[in-house]
């Protein structure tokens, strides 16, 4: 992969992709806003609490993955809205493939996914973990739900098996781990003004991370390896995977 000075075409592509991500974010914000427009939420305080927890600041990476994956497989945006909202709310609205979506979300949020990873993370404070253990924790805590976002996009597009689904499973696994490793890196060297939060929290709480285990440079190398593996996994989708390829690059290049 060319890592030299970006060409003008590359800059134009990056700008177009950034605009597409912003469109996805704006769309899911609208979907969530409508979902919260309840006729009788009980009290005004409850309504505001719900709005804060759902519509607060966020990258909306997961619903963006749902949209980009579903679009790559030919689904209209309207067909993807419920799945995109589901992954943000951990709730599935009525979709044709709802049982499989529930299974995917349950696996991603249960003991083999987010809940299990969070438990490992809490137990690991002050401990020294191997690289394999760090990756297992990251794949569960963060990667599982990111992978589920990809799979929900595919399911909403009517794809549930075959080489395309297998390719997307691999893509989701690789990009999910790359995302968390980049988060670890940014907690060490990120700009708090860009991140919108202070850095060094992991070190302050004695939490084992990828950089603290193998060093910053090795962490960067591993994130790039996972990005390349994620992109390679998309080969069966051909040109339909262009936006997902850009997203894999974005996940590792991001500064916030």
C-alpha positions in Angstrom: 0.0 0.0 0.0 1.3 3.4 -1.0 2.0 5.5 2.2 3.7 8.4 0.5 2.5 11.9 -0.1 -1.3 11.9 -0.8 -2.2 12.7 -4.4 -4.9 15.2 -5.3 -7.2 12.4 -6.3 -6.6 10.7 -2.9 -7.5 13.9 -1.1 -10.7 14.2 -3.2 -11.6 10.6 -2.4 -10.9 11.2 1.3 -13.1 14.3 1.3 -15.9 12.5 -0.5 -15.7 9.6 2.0 -15.7 12.0 4.9 -18.9 13.5 3.5 -20.5 10.1 3.1 -19.7 9.2 6.7 -21.2 12.6 7.8 -24.3 11.7 5.8 -24.6 8.3 7.5 -24.2 10.0 10.9 -26.9 12.6 10.1 -29.2 9.9 8.9 -28.9 7.7 12.1 -29.3 10.8 14.2 -32.6 11.4 12.5 -33.7 7.8 12.9 -32.9 7.9 16.6 -34.6 11.2 17.1 -37.8 9.8 15.6 -37.5 6.7 17.7 -37.4 8.8 20.8 -40.5 10.9 19.9 -42.7 9.0 22.3 -46.2 10.4 22.9 -45.9 9.7 26.7 -42.4 9.0 28.1 -43.7 9.4 31.6 -41.9 12.6 32.7 -39.9 15.3 31.0 -36.9 14.3 33.0 -37.1 10.7 31.7 -37.4 12.1 28.2 -34.3 14.2 28.6 -32.4 11.3 30.1 -33.3 9.1 27.2 -32.3 11.8 24.7 -29.0 12.4 26.4 -28.0 8.7 26.5 -29.0 8.1 22.9 -28.3 11.4 21.2 -25.2 12.4 23.0 -21.9 12.9 21.3 -20.7 9.8 19.4 -18.8 8.7 16.3 -21.8 6.5 15.2 -19.2 4.1 13.7 -21.4 1.1 14.2 -24.5 2.4 12.4 -22.2 3.8 9.7 -20.9 0.2 9.2 -24.5 -1.1 8.9 -25.2 1.5 6.2 -22.0 1.0 4.2 -22.2 -2.8 4.3 -25.8 -2.9 3.3 -25.3 -0.4 0.5 -22.3 -2.4 -0.8 -24.7 -5.3 -1.1 -27.4 -3.3 -2.9 -29.8 -2.5 -0.1 -31.6 0.9 0.0 -31.0 3.1 3.0 -34.6 2.7 4.2 -34.1 -1.0 4.5 -31.0 -0.5 6.7 -32.4 2.1 9.2 -33.8 -0.4 11.7 -30.6 -2.4 11.8 -28.5 0.8 12.1 -30.7 2.0 15.0 -30.6 -1.5 16.6 -26.8 -1.6 16.9 -26.8 1.8 18.5 -29.6 1.1 20.9 -28.9 -2.7 21.4 -32.5 -3.1 20.3 -33.9 -4.6 17.2 -37.1 -3.2 15.6 -39.3 -5.3 13.3 -37.1 -6.6 10.3 -37.5 -9.6 8.1 -34.4 -11.2 9.5 -35.0 -10.2 13.1 -34.3 -13.6 14.7 -30.9 -13.9 13.1 -30.2 -10.3 14.0 -31.1 -10.9 17.6 -28.8 -13.9 17.6 -25.9 -11.8 16.2 -26.5 -9.1 18.7 -26.9 -11.5 21.6 -23.6 -13.1 20.7 -21.9 -9.7 20.3 -23.1 -8.4 23.7 -23.0 -11.6 25.8 -20.2 -13.4 27.7 -18.4 -14.2 24.5 -18.6 -10.6 23.4 -19.0 -7.2 25.0 -20.0 -8.3 28.5 -17.3 -10.9 28.7 -14.7 -8.5 27.4 -15.7 -5.8 29.9 -15.4 -8.4 32.7 -11.9 -9.3 31.5 -11.0 -5.7 31.3 -12.1 -5.0 34.9 -10.3 -8.1 36.2 -7.1 -7.1 34.3 -6.5 -3.8 36.1 -3.0 -3.8 37.6 -2.2 -7.1 35.8 0.2 -8.0 33.0 -1.5 -9.7 30.0 0.0 -11.5 27.1 -0.6 -10.1 23.6 -3.0 -13.0 22.9 -5.0 -12.1 26.0 -5.0 -8.4 25.1 -6.4 -9.3 21.7 -9.0 -11.6 23.1 -10.2 -8.9 25.5 -10.3 -6.3 22.7 -12.1 -8.6 20.3 -14.8 -9.2 22.9 -15.1 -5.8 24.5 -15.1 -3.7 21.3 -14.6 -5.9 18.3 -17.6 -8.1 18.7 -20.1 -5.3 18.4 -18.3 -3.7 15.5 -18.3 -7.1 13.7 -22.0 -7.4 14.5 -22.6 -4.0 12.9 -21.2 -5.4 9.7 -23.2 -8.6 9.9 -26.4 -6.7 10.6 -25.9 -4.6 7.5 -25.5 -7.8 5.5 -28.6 -9.4 7.1 -30.7 -6.3 6.4 -29.6 -6.6 2.8 -30.8 -10.2 2.6 -27.4 -11.8 2.7 -27.0 -14.5 5.5 -24.6 -17.0 4.1 -22.2 -17.8 1.3 -18.7 -16.3 0.5 -19.9 -12.7 0.8 -21.1 -13.3 4.4 -17.9 -15.2 5.3 -15.8 -12.3 3.9 -17.7 -9.8 5.9 -17.3 -11.8 9.1 -13.5 -11.7 8.6 -13.6 -8.1 7.7 -15.6 -7.2 10.8 -13.3 -9.2 13.1 -10.2 -7.5 11.7 -11.5 -4.0 11.6 -13.0 -4.3 15.1 -9.6 -5.2 16.7 -7.9 -2.5 14.6 -10.3 0.1 16.0 -9.6 -0.8 19.6 -5.8 -0.9 19.1 -6.0 2.6 17.5 -8.1 3.7 20.5 -5.3 2.4 22.8 -2.7 4.3 20.7 -4.7 7.6 20.8 -5.0 7.3 24.6 -1.2 7.5 24.7 -0.4 10.1 22.0 -3.7 11.6 20.9 -4.5 15.3 21.2 -7.1 15.9 23.9 -8.5 18.9 22.0 -9.2 16.7 19.0 -10.3 13.6 21.0 -12.6 15.7 23.2 -11.4 13.9 26.3 -8.2 13.6 28.3 -5.5 11.1 27.4 -3.6 8.7 29.6 -6.7 7.3 31.3 -5.6 3.7 30.7 -2.2 4.2 32.3 -3.7 6.2 35.2 -5.9 3.2 36.0 -3.2 0.6 35.4 -5.1 -1.0 32.6 -3.1 -3.3 30.3 -3.4 -2.1 26.7 -1.7 -2.9 23.4 0.9 -0.1 23.6 1.7 -0.9 27.2 2.2 -4.5 26.3 4.2 -4.3 23.0 5.1 -0.6 22.7 3.6 2.1 20.5 5.4 1.2 17.3 4.5 -2.4 17.4 0.9 -1.4 18.2 0.9 0.8 15.1 2.3 -2.1 13.0 -0.4 -4.5 14.3 -3.2 -2.0 13.6 -2.0 -1.6 10.0 -1.7 -5.4 9.6 -5.3 -5.8 10.7 -6.4 -3.0 8.3 -4.7 -4.8 5.4 -6.2 -8.1 6.5 -9.7 -6.5 6.7 -9.3 -5.0 3.2 -8.0 -8.3 1.8 -11.0 -10.1 3.3 -13.4 -8.0 1.1 -12.0 -9.4 -2.2 -15.2 -11.5 -2.9 -17.3 -8.4 -2.9 -15.2 -6.7 -5.6 -15.9 -3.1 -6.4 -19.0 -3.1 -4.1 -16.6 -3.0 -1.1 -15.0 0.4 -1.9 -16.6 2.3 1.0 -15.8 -0.5 3.5 -12.2 -0.4 2.3 -12.1 3.3 2.9 -13.6 2.8 6.4 -10.8 0.3 7.2 -8.3 2.9 6.3 -10.2 5.5 8.3 -10.3 3.4 11.4 -6.5 3.2 11.6 -5.8 6.7 10.4 -8.3 8.5 12.7 -7.1 11.0 15.3 -10.3 11.0 17.4 
